[in-house]
């Protein structure tokens, strides 16, 4: 038994000795190589440009004709007791009444017999009273016959822009190329005013005042005057007396005169709107240093434009308030063209930077018209040859 234990112990000892010898002869375990981890680090391929775009305004032109024609309610030339409305006053049927006692003791009012006069009228300007004591009333209209075309450049516009460039790799030595897609928004604002040639028509009705002079303008009949009366007991009371100046209830004469001039009528043309630009194309970039680069890009551009066109026609006649009329039109248009950008970029960090550059854009033109019963105006908006500056920040992702 003791011999068996000795043999077993010696076997275990020699087994351990052989195992240790094998471990000393085996090659050491390799340490992992981490030198190629760069192959698994993401390199940004896209660059976001966010900033503003200041660009020249479109070329605009304005032309057309219109008519200032207030509704004529001056009535017939010879009828009496008609309701007549003028630009500088009015003449209405006579409103005078007489009171008669009926057989049952009641009072009844009757219109006074037609004596060719009226107590219901009004005038607004002392110029309407003639030197020989008559009253005149007027209605005016103006037919614009101007054929000139007014052209001007709309003001510069600053708007936001957003674009993304995707790196496509090397184009050739020292040059990279990328694909760019972007959008921007800019305003349209153009207006001008000028005197226009017009044919002016004046309808004048003359009325008889029967030797009386009315109070100074503005005056409205019938009229009355109040006075304070002292009674016998020392108290006072108010007394009202009619002081209406009577006017003939029909015109003595009607004249229609027509003149042409270029100073009485003024037009103001105004165009207000905006256009949304969508563009896409390739870009070529030259890397000067690790942080400084320059690029050029060109491609297709499409715009969606919306504008409101309005014309304010105004005429100040000799008497009465200014006559004014406004006509408008709204429209939207799609136009296709092209663009070109030249940009320099400085990378402040690996992810962010700044850019500044020049822009050029040509996206066609469109016409906008106002067509009504009394107006026919056209404006042309030319969105070609627009140029300006762009600047902002870049973000790589």
C-alpha positions in Angstrom: 0.0 0.0 0.0 2.8 2.4 0.9 4.6 1.5 -2.4 1.4 2.3 -4.3 1.1 5.7 -2.7 4.7 6.5 -3.5 4.2 5.6 -7.1 1.1 7.7 -7.4 2.8 10.7 -5.8 5.8 10.5 -8.1 3.4 10.3 -11.1 1.7 13.5 -10.1 5.0 15.3 -9.5 6.4 14.4 -12.9 3.1 15.4 -14.7 3.3 18.9 -13.1 7.0 19.1 -14.1 6.2 18.3 -17.7 3.3 20.8 -17.9 5.6 23.6 -16.6 8.2 22.6 -19.1 5.6 22.9 -22.0 4.4 26.3 -20.8 8.0 27.6 -20.8 8.5 26.4 -24.4 5.1 27.7 -25.8 5.2 31.2 -27.6 3.8 34.1 -25.7 0.1 35.2 -26.3 -0.1 38.0 -29.0 -1.3 41.5 -27.9 -4.2 42.8 -30.2 -3.2 45.4 -32.8 -5.3 48.5 -32.4 -3.4 50.5 -35.1 -6.2 50.1 -37.7 -9.1 51.5 -35.7 -9.1 54.7 -38.0 -10.8 52.5 -40.6 -13.9 52.3 -38.3 -14.1 56.1 -37.4 -16.9 57.9 -39.3 -15.6 60.7 -41.6 -18.4 63.4 -42.2 -19.5 63.4 -45.9 -22.1 66.2 -45.7 -21.9 69.9 -45.1 -24.8 72.1 -44.1 -24.7 75.8 -45.1 -27.0 78.1 -43.2 -26.9 81.9 -43.7 -28.3 84.8 -45.6 -28.4 85.8 -49.3 -28.4 89.5 -50.3 -29.3 89.8 -54.0 -30.2 92.5 -56.4 -33.9 93.2 -57.1 -35.6 92.2 -60.3 -36.1 94.7 -63.1 -39.7 95.9 -63.2 -41.8 98.0 -65.6 -45.2 99.5 -65.4 -47.6 100.6 -68.1 -51.3 100.8 -68.9 -54.4 103.0 -68.8 -57.4 103.5 -66.5 -60.4 105.6 -65.8 -61.6 107.6 -62.8 -65.3 107.6 -63.3 -67.4 108.2 -60.1 -71.0 107.3 -60.4 -72.9 110.1 -62.1 -76.1 111.0 -60.3 -76.6 114.5 -61.5 -80.0 113.6 -63.1 -81.5 115.1 -66.2 -80.6 118.5 -67.5 -84.1 120.0 -67.3 -86.2 118.0 -64.8 -87.3 119.6 -61.6 -87.4 118.3 -58.1 -85.1 115.4 -58.8 -82.6 113.8 -56.4 -79.2 115.0 -57.7 -75.8 114.1 -56.3 -72.6 116.0 -57.2 -69.0 115.8 -56.3 -69.2 119.1 -54.4 -72.8 119.0 -53.1 -76.4 117.9 -53.7 -79.8 119.1 -54.7 -82.9 117.3 -53.5 -86.7 117.8 -54.1 -88.3 120.7 -52.1 -89.2 119.7 -48.6 -91.3 122.7 -47.7 -94.9 122.1 -46.4 -97.9 124.2 -45.6 -100.4 123.5 -42.8 -104.2 123.5 -43.3 -107.0 123.1 -40.8 -109.4 120.4 -41.6 -113.1 120.5 -40.9 -112.8 118.4 -37.7 -110.2 120.7 -36.2 -107.1 118.6 -37.2 -104.1 120.1 -38.9 -102.9 118.6 -42.1 -99.5 119.3 -43.9 -99.4 119.6 -47.6 -96.4 120.2 -49.9 -96.2 123.8 -51.1 -97.1 124.3 -54.7 -94.1 124.0 -57.1 -92.7 127.5 -57.3 -89.4 126.4 -58.9 -87.5 126.5 -55.6 -86.2 123.9 -53.1 -85.1 124.2 -49.5 -83.1 121.0 -49.5 -79.6 121.3 -50.9 -75.9 121.6 -49.9 -72.6 122.9 -51.3 -69.0 122.4 -50.1 -66.8 125.1 -51.6 -67.0 128.9 -51.9 -65.6 128.6 -55.5 -69.0 127.2 -56.5 -70.6 130.7 -56.1 -70.2 132.7 -59.3 -69.5 136.3 -59.5 -73.0 137.1 -60.7 -74.8 135.3 -57.9 -75.4 131.8 -59.2 -74.5 128.4 -57.7 -72.7 125.8 -59.6 -72.3 122.0 -59.0 -69.8 119.7 -60.6 -69.2 116.0 -61.5 -65.7 115.0 -62.7 -64.2 112.1 -64.5 -60.7 111.4 -65.9 -59.7 109.1 -68.7 -56.0 108.2 -68.4 -54.5 108.1 -71.9 -50.8 107.9 -70.9 -48.7 105.5 -73.1 -45.3 105.8 -71.3 -43.6 102.8 -69.7 -42.0 103.4 -66.3 -39.0 101.1 -65.7 -36.9 100.7 -62.5 -34.9 98.2 -60.6 -36.5 96.8 -57.4 -34.6 97.2 -54.2 -32.0 94.7 -53.0 -33.4 91.9 -50.9 -31.8 89.9 -48.0 -33.3 86.5 -47.2 -32.4 83.2 -45.6 -30.7 80.4 -47.5 -30.1 76.7 -46.6 -28.1 74.2 -48.6 -26.5 70.8 -48.2 -23.3 69.6 -50.0 -22.5 65.9 -50.2 -18.9 64.9 -50.7 -18.4 62.7 -53.8 -14.6 62.3 -53.5 -11.7 63.4 -55.6 -12.3 64.9 -59.0 -8.6 65.1 -59.8 -5.4 66.1 -58.0 -6.1 68.7 -55.3 -9.7 69.0 -56.3 -12.8 67.4 -54.7 -16.3 67.5 -56.0 -19.7 67.3 -54.4 -23.4 67.6 -55.1 -25.3 70.6 -53.7 -29.0 71.1 -53.2 -30.4 74.3 -51.6 -33.3 76.7 -51.1 -33.5 80.5 -50.4 -36.2 83.1 -50.0 -36.1 86.7 -51.2 -38.6 89.6 -51.4 -39.9 91.6 -54.4 -40.6 95.2 -53.7 -40.9 97.9 -56.4 -43.0 101.1 -56.5 -43.1 104.5 -58.3 -45.5 107.3 -58.8 -45.8 109.9 -61.6 -48.2 112.4 -63.2 -50.0 110.9 -66.2 -51.6 112.3 -69.3 -55.4 112.2 -68.9 -58.6 113.5 -70.6 -60.7 115.4 -68.0 -64.4 115.8 -68.3 -66.4 118.2 -66.1 -70.2 118.3 -66.0 -71.3 121.7 -64.6 -74.9 122.5 -63.5 -75.8 126.1 -62.7 -78.7 127.0 -60.3 -80.5 130.2 -59.5 -80.2 131.7 -56.0 -83.0 134.3 -56.7 -80.8 137.2 -55.5 -79.9 135.7 -52.2 -76.4 134.8 -50.9 -76.0 131.6 -48.9 -73.9 131.3 -45.8 -70.2 130.4 -46.4 -69.3 126.8 -47.3 -69.9 124.2 -46.2 -73.6 124.9 -46.1 -76.6 122.6 -45.9 -80.3 123.6 -46.2 -82.8 123.7 -44.7 -81.2 125.7 -41.9 -82.3 127.7 -38.9 -80.9 130.2 -36.5 -81.5 130.3 -32.7 -81.7 133.5 -30.6 -82.3 134.2 -26.9 -85.4 136.3 -26.1 -86.0 138.2 -22.8 -89.5 137.9 -21.6 -91.5 140.6 -19.9 -91.0 139.0 -16.5 -87.2 139.0 -17.0 -86.9 135.3 -17.9 -85.3 134.2 -21.1 -86.3 131.7 -23.7 -84.9 130.4 -27.0 -86.4 131.3 -30.3 -85.7 129.4 -33.5 -86.2 131.0 -36.9 -85.8 129.5 -40.4 -83.0 131.2 -42.4 -82.9 128.8 -45.3 -81.5 130.1 -48.6 -83.7 128.8 -51.4 -82.3 127.4 -54.6 -83.9 126.6 -57.9 -85.1 123.0 -58.1 -83.7 122.4 -61.5 -80.5 123.5 -63.4 -80.7 126.7 -65.3 -77.9 125.4 -67.6 -75.7 122.4 -68.0 -72.3 122.4 -69.7 -69.8 119.6 -70.4 -66.2 120.5 -70.9 -63.3 118.3 -71.9 -59.6 119.1 -71.5 -56.3 117.1 -71.7 -53.3 117.7 -69.5 -50.5 115.8 -67.8 -50.5 117.4 -64.3 -54.0 116.8 -62.8 -53.9 113.0 -62.4 -51.3 111.0 -60.5 -50.7 107.2 -60.6 -48.8 105.2 -58.0 -47.7 101.7 -59.1 -46.7 99.2 -56.5 -45.5 95.6 -56.7 -45.0 93.5 -53.5 -44.2 89.8 -53.2 -41.5 87.2 -52.7 -39.9 84.3 -54.6 -38.7 80.9 -53.3 -35.6 79.5 -55.1 -34.7 75.8 -55.3 -31.4 75.0 -56.8 -29.2 71.9 -57.4 -25.9 71.2 -59.1 -22.3 70.0 -58.8 -19.6 71.8 -56.9 -15.8 71.8 -57.4 -13.6 72.5 -54.3 -9.9 73.4 -54.1 -8.3 72.8 -50.6 -5.6 75.5 -50.0 -4.9 74.4 -46.4 -6.5 72.0 -43.9 -8.8 74.8 -42.9 -9.2 77.1 -45.9 -10.8 76.1 -49.2 -12.6 77.7 -52.2 -15.4 76.3 -54.3 -17.5 77.0 -57.4 -20.9 75.6 -58.2 -23.4 75.9 -61.0 -26.6 74.2 -62.0 -30.4 74.4 -62.4 -32.6 76.8 -60.4 -36.4 76.9 -60.2 -38.4 79.7 -58.5 -41.9 79.9 -57.2 -42.9 83.6 -57.2 -46.0 85.3 -55.8 -46.8 89.0 -56.1 -49.5 91.6 -55.6 -49.7 94.4 -58.2 -51.7 97.5 -57.4 -52.3 100.9 -59.0 -53.7 103.9 -57.2 -55.2 106.5 -59.5 -55.9 109.9 -57.9 -57.3 113.3 -59.2 -57.7 116.5 -57.3 -60.5 118.6 -59.0 -61.0 122.3 -58.5 -63.8 121.7 -55.9 -64.6 118.8 -53.6 -62.5 116.0 -52.2 -59.7 114.1 -54.0 -61.1 111.4 -56.3 -59.2 108.1 -55.8 -59.4 104.6 -57.2 -57.3 101.5 -56.4 -57.1 98.4 -58.6 -55.2 95.3 -57.7 -54.2 91.8 -58.9 -52.5 88.8 -57.3 -50.7 86.0 -59.1 -48.2 83.1 -58.6 -45.7 81.8 -61.2 -43.1 79.0 -61.6 -40.0 79.8 -63.6 -36.9 77.7 -64.5 -33.4 79.0 -64.9 -29.8 78.5 -63.7 -27.4 79.7 -61.0 -23.7 80.1 -60.3 -22.0 80.5 -56.9 -18.3 81.2 -55.9 -17.5 80.6 -52.3 -14.6 80.6 -49.8 -14.8 78.7 -46.6 -12.8 78.7 -43.4 -13.2 75.7 -41.0 -12.9 76.9 -37.4 -13.1 73.3 -36.1 -13.4 69.9 -37.6 -17.2 70.3 -37.6 -18.0 74.0 -37.9 -16.9 76.9 -40.0 -17.8 80.0 -41.9 -18.4 80.9 -45.6 -18.8 83.9 -47.8 -19.3 84.2 -51.5 -20.8 85.7 -54.6 -24.0 84.6 -56.3 -25.6 84.9 -59.8 -29.0 83.8 -60.8 -31.1 83.9 -63.9 -34.7 82.6 -63.7 -36.7 84.2 -66.4 -39.5 86.8 -66.2 -43.3 87.0 -66.0 -46.0 89.6 -66.7 -48.8 90.5 -64.2 -51.9 92.3 -65.5 -54.8 94.2 -64.0 -57.9 94.0 -66.2 -61.2 95.5 -65.0 -64.0 97.5 -66.6 -62.1 100.8 -66.0 -58.5 99.7 -65.9 -55.9 97.8 -68.0 -52.4 97.8 -66.5 -49.4 95.5 -67.0 -46.3 95.0 -65.0 -43.2 93.0 -66.1 -41.0 91.3 -63.5 -37.6 90.3 -64.9 -35.7 87.9 -62.6 -32.7 87.5 -64.9 -29.1 88.8 -64.1 -29.6 88.8 -60.3 -26.4 89.0 -58.4 -25.2 89.5 -54.8 -23.5 88.0 -51.8 -24.0 85.1 -49.5 -22.6 84.4 -46.1 -23.2 82.2 -43.0 -22.0 79.1 -41.1 -21.2 75.5 -42.1 -21.8 72.4 -40.1 -20.3 69.0 -41.1 -22.2 65.8 -40.3 
